[in-house]
């Protein structure tokens, strides 16, 4: 008999709600519930020990065990490996922000688990078990907000930047093969084309931050500059010529990464 619940793919709930629905432990990445005869998997992307990811429609989930080689014959690794014959239902959650559990639906093993090498919690290389999981039935993934994935990637980049060279090399060398693919929902602004064109012409081919000529010309032979809003549109800035400047790609990227006060001070008179 299938476990009944009212959750839909994409629903976001708390850990307390999760444990209430599935009658499972409030801790751990693999939570077995005898009462509901289910196994709940948590892929927490706010933690950097495991490297779980979607590759096309299959989610490659790393088994339990933080140190040394993992065993497929113990605890919930064994439970998950035996689900095709045991009939235990498996449900997947992903965490992108602390305390927010995104329901990804019921899953099942797509094929047999396989082993690969990954660093453990101490950075030592070890063998782990990876479980390829696919959603049950025709349930489609619900696209996530692009900002959520962007924050996840930025957090991972900061973590990678702090790693010692030797550990970084291990993680890069033994990372999962295959390009991760995920559907996202993005929000974009419909910008005024006249403001954009005027801003670029006003600059006369010169970046208004570094004062250097545009690095190359576009297909029409015009100096390639990009329009930048001094007060970002996402922060309430207006799409008007008094808030827009033309920058080379390098300076444009710099403004979106650093947004330094001295650069803003220089650009405001250029816009006016």
Backbone torsions as a table, in degrees:
resi	resn	phi	psi	omega
1	UNK	NA	129.7	-177.4
2	UNK	-72.2	144.4	177.5
3	UNK	-73.0	127.9	-177.2
4	UNK	-95.5	134.3	176.7
5	UNK	-151.3	165.8	-177.4
6	UNK	-106.2	12.0	-176.2
7	UNK	-78.4	147.2	175.2
8	UNK	-118.9	149.1	178.5
9	UNK	-56.2	129.1	-178.4
10	UNK	101.9	-14.1	177.5
11	UNK	-62.4	140.6	178.9
12	UNK	-113.5	122.6	-178.8
13	UNK	-131.1	171.6	178.0
14	UNK	-89.2	168.7	177.2
15	UNK	-63.8	-36.6	178.6
16	UNK	-63.6	-43.4	178.3
17	UNK	-64.3	-39.5	179.7
18	UNK	-60.2	-48.4	-178.3
19	UNK	-67.3	-29.5	178.6
20	UNK	-70.0	-39.2	-178.9
21	UNK	-72.1	-47.6	-172.0
22	UNK	-96.4	-5.3	178.9
23	UNK	56.6	46.5	-176.9
24	UNK	-120.6	177.8	178.7
25	UNK	-65.9	149.2	177.3
26	UNK	-83.1	1.7	-176.3
27	UNK	-129.1	158.7	175.3
28	UNK	96.6	159.6	179.7
29	UNK	-91.3	-17.0	177.5
30	UNK	-129.8	109.0	-169.9
31	UNK	-116.6	108.0	-179.8
32	UNK	-87.3	132.5	176.4
33	UNK	-119.7	115.0	176.6
34	UNK	-73.7	-30.5	-176.9
35	UNK	-67.6	-40.7	-179.7
36	UNK	-102.6	-1.9	-178.3
37	UNK	53.7	50.0	-179.1
38	UNK	-131.0	164.5	172.3
39	UNK	-128.3	119.4	-179.1
40	UNK	-102.1	125.6	179.0
41	UNK	-105.0	132.7	179.3
42	UNK	-116.4	118.3	173.0
43	UNK	-104.8	101.9	-173.9
44	UNK	-96.3	103.9	-177.2
45	UNK	-79.2	-3.3	175.6
46	UNK	-82.7	-7.9	177.0
47	UNK	-112.5	147.3	-168.4
48	UNK	-109.0	11.0	-176.8
49	UNK	-72.9	-48.0	-176.8
50	UNK	-97.8	159.8	-178.9
51	UNK	-122.8	71.3	178.3
52	UNK	-83.9	143.5	177.9
53	UNK	-163.1	155.2	172.5
54	UNK	-84.3	132.8	169.3
55	UNK	-123.6	105.9	-169.8
56	UNK	58.0	-121.8	-175.9
57	UNK	-98.9	9.5	-176.8
58	UNK	-113.1	131.1	178.9
59	UNK	-99.2	120.3	-178.9
60	UNK	-94.2	104.1	-171.7
61	UNK	-104.7	125.9	-179.9
62	UNK	-82.8	133.6	-177.8
63	UNK	-67.3	-176.5	-174.5
64	UNK	-89.2	151.8	-177.7
65	UNK	125.6	109.4	-174.1
66	UNK	-87.1	-25.3	-175.8
67	UNK	-127.4	146.8	177.6
68	UNK	59.7	-175.2	-176.6
69	UNK	-63.8	140.2	176.0
70	UNK	-83.8	151.8	175.6
71	UNK	-114.5	138.6	178.6
72	UNK	-87.9	-4.7	-175.3
73	UNK	-102.0	12.7	-179.2
74	UNK	-128.6	153.9	172.1
75	UNK	47.0	-138.8	-172.1
76	UNK	-78.6	-14.3	171.1
77	UNK	-61.2	-44.0	178.3
78	UNK	-66.1	-40.9	178.9
79	UNK	-58.5	-47.6	-178.5
80	UNK	-66.6	-41.0	-179.3
81	UNK	-63.7	-29.1	-175.7
82	UNK	-96.5	2.9	-177.4
83	UNK	-60.5	-30.5	177.9
84	UNK	-59.9	-29.5	-179.7
85	UNK	-102.5	-24.8	-176.7
86	UNK	-82.0	-25.0	-179.2
87	UNK	83.4	1.0	177.8
88	UNK	-66.1	132.3	-179.1
89	UNK	-86.7	140.8	-175.1
90	UNK	-116.2	134.5	-179.6
91	UNK	-127.3	141.6	-173.5
92	UNK	-115.9	136.2	173.0
93	UNK	-125.8	148.0	171.0
94	UNK	-121.6	143.7	178.9
95	UNK	-119.2	119.1	177.6
96	UNK	-109.0	-25.2	177.7
97	UNK	-131.8	136.0	-174.9
98	UNK	-52.1	128.3	176.3
99	UNK	85.9	-1.3	-178.2
100	UNK	-117.6	109.8	-174.9
101	UNK	-101.8	115.8	-177.6
102	UNK	-93.4	117.5	-177.7
103	UNK	-74.8	123.6	-179.6
104	UNK	-108.0	7.8	173.2
105	UNK	93.0	-176.4	177.3
106	UNK	-81.5	138.8	-178.3
107	UNK	-129.2	163.3	176.3
108	UNK	-145.4	160.8	179.3
109	UNK	-65.0	125.6	177.7
110	UNK	-77.8	-36.8	178.7
111	UNK	-156.0	-179.1	-177.4
112	UNK	-64.6	146.1	175.1
113	UNK	-60.2	153.2	179.0
114	UNK	-133.5	164.0	179.6
115	UNK	-105.1	148.7	172.3
116	UNK	-151.7	170.6	-179.5
117	UNK	-97.2	134.0	174.6
118	UNK	-144.2	151.0	173.8
119	UNK	-69.1	145.3	176.4
120	UNK	-89.9	-168.9	-174.4
121	UNK	-63.7	-22.2	178.2
122	UNK	-96.9	1.6	-179.8
123	UNK	88.3	0.5	179.0
124	UNK	-81.2	138.3	-178.2
125	UNK	-72.6	134.2	-179.9
126	UNK	-148.4	170.5	177.0
127	UNK	-93.0	133.7	176.6
128	UNK	-122.1	161.8	174.4
129	UNK	-102.0	133.1	-179.8
130	UNK	-117.6	132.1	-176.6
131	UNK	-109.7	112.8	177.6
132	UNK	-78.1	118.0	-174.0
133	UNK	-117.9	141.1	176.5
134	UNK	-128.0	145.5	178.7
135	UNK	-62.4	144.0	178.3
136	UNK	-79.4	135.6	177.0
137	UNK	74.9	-153.9	-174.9
138	UNK	-99.7	12.8	-178.1
139	UNK	-62.1	124.7	-178.6
140	UNK	-94.6	152.1	176.9
141	UNK	-68.5	143.8	175.0
142	UNK	-92.7	124.1	-178.7
143	UNK	-57.2	140.6	177.6
144	UNK	-94.2	153.1	174.6
145	UNK	-58.1	135.7	-178.6
146	UNK	-57.2	-34.6	-178.3
147	UNK	-63.3	-32.1	179.4
148	UNK	-65.7	-46.1	178.9
149	UNK	-67.1	-37.6	179.2
150	UNK	-62.8	-42.7	178.3
151	UNK	-63.5	-39.0	178.1
152	UNK	-60.9	-46.6	-179.2
153	UNK	-65.0	-40.3	178.9
154	UNK	-64.0	-38.9	178.1
155	UNK	-64.8	-42.8	178.9
156	UNK	-64.6	-37.7	178.7
157	UNK	-63.6	-41.1	178.5
158	UNK	-64.9	-40.2	178.8
159	UNK	-64.5	-42.6	-179.7
160	UNK	-63.7	-37.5	-178.6
161	UNK	-65.4	-23.5	-178.5
162	UNK	-89.6	-9.1	-176.1
163	UNK	-73.1	143.1	171.1
164	UNK	-62.7	155.3	-175.1
165	UNK	-56.6	-43.1	-177.3
166	UNK	-63.5	-43.7	179.9
167	UNK	-69.8	-37.6	177.4
168	UNK	-60.1	-42.2	179.4
169	UNK	-62.5	-40.8	178.2
170	UNK	-60.9	-47.3	-176.9
171	UNK	-66.8	-37.1	178.8
172	UNK	-69.5	-40.2	-176.2
173	UNK	-70.8	-36.5	-173.8
174	UNK	-108.5	16.1	176.4
175	UNK	-65.6	154.1	179.9
176	UNK	-58.4	141.7	175.1
177	UNK	-85.9	152.6	-178.5
178	UNK	105.0	137.2	-177.5
179	UNK	-82.8	124.3	177.2
180	UNK	-66.9	139.7	-177.4
181	UNK	-134.5	128.4	-179.1
182	UNK	-146.8	138.5	177.6
183	UNK	-81.4	135.1	178.9
184	UNK	-130.5	159.7	174.5
185	UNK	-109.4	123.3	-179.5
186	UNK	-114.9	153.2	176.4
187	UNK	-113.9	129.6	-179.5
188	UNK	-129.1	156.0	179.4
189	UNK	-97.4	137.8	174.3
190	UNK	-85.7	101.2	-172.0
191	UNK	-84.8	152.4	179.7
192	UNK	-74.3	113.2	-175.5
193	UNK	-65.0	-27.8	-178.9
194	UNK	-72.8	-38.1	175.7
195	UNK	-64.0	-43.3	180.0
196	UNK	-61.1	-48.3	-176.7
197	UNK	-67.3	-42.8	179.5
198	UNK	-61.8	-43.1	-178.5
199	UNK	-59.6	-42.8	-180.0
200	UNK	-67.9	-41.8	179.6
201	UNK	-66.0	-38.4	-179.1
202	UNK	-60.6	-31.7	-178.6
203	UNK	-75.2	-17.2	178.1
204	UNK	54.5	39.7	174.5
205	UNK	80.3	5.6	-177.7
206	UNK	-113.5	129.3	176.2
207	UNK	-62.1	129.8	-175.1
208	UNK	-82.6	3.8	175.0
209	UNK	-108.7	-54.3	-178.2
210	UNK	-91.1	-9.7	178.1
211	UNK	65.8	19.9	176.9
212	UNK	-100.9	153.9	177.6
213	UNK	-61.2	153.9	176.2
214	UNK	-53.4	141.3	-173.3
215	UNK	-68.3	-21.7	178.2
216	UNK	-162.5	174.6	178.5
217	UNK	-107.2	149.5	179.4
218	UNK	-80.0	-174.6	-175.8
219	UNK	-64.5	-20.9	179.1
220	UNK	-92.4	0.5	179.1
221	UNK	86.8	10.6	179.7
222	UNK	-92.2	147.0	176.3
223	UNK	-56.8	131.5	-177.2
224	UNK	-85.6	108.6	172.6
225	UNK	-129.8	157.2	-179.3
226	UNK	-116.4	141.9	179.3
227	UNK	-80.1	130.3	179.3
228	UNK	-125.2	135.0	176.6
229	UNK	-93.4	121.4	-174.5
230	UNK	-59.6	-49.7	167.5
231	UNK	-94.3	113.0	-172.6
232	UNK	-55.5	144.3	176.9
233	UNK	-59.8	-36.0	-179.6
234	UNK	-67.9	-15.8	178.7
235	UNK	-109.8	20.3	174.9
236	UNK	94.8	5.4	178.4
237	UNK	-66.7	153.3	-178.3
238	UNK	-93.8	149.0	177.9
239	UNK	-90.0	71.8	-178.4
240	UNK	-133.4	160.4	-175.1
241	UNK	-66.0	-23.5	178.4
242	UNK	-75.3	-6.9	179.4
243	UNK	-120.5	10.3	-174.2
244	UNK	-123.7	141.5	175.5
245	UNK	-136.2	164.5	178.8
246	UNK	-108.3	125.7	-176.0
247	UNK	-127.1	152.3	171.1
248	UNK	-69.7	158.6	-177.7
249	UNK	-55.2	-36.4	-178.2
250	UNK	-66.5	-46.9	179.9
251	UNK	-69.5	-33.7	178.3
252	UNK	-62.6	-43.8	178.3
253	UNK	-64.5	-39.4	179.4
254	UNK	-60.1	-43.0	-178.9
255	UNK	-63.4	-36.9	-178.1
256	UNK	-80.1	-19.0	176.9
257	UNK	-91.2	-42.0	-173.5
258	UNK	-109.5	-43.1	-179.9
259	UNK	50.3	52.6	-174.9
260	UNK	-68.6	143.8	-177.9
261	UNK	-60.8	-39.0	-178.8
262	UNK	-67.9	-31.0	176.8
263	UNK	-71.5	-41.4	177.3
264	UNK	-61.3	-42.2	180.0
265	UNK	-60.8	-37.1	179.5
266	UNK	-72.2	-36.5	-173.6
267	UNK	-76.6	-30.2	-175.6
268	UNK	-59.1	-46.9	176.9
269	UNK	-62.8	-33.7	-179.8
270	UNK	-64.0	-32.8	179.6
271	UNK	-76.6	-29.1	-175.6
272	UNK	-92.6	NA	NA
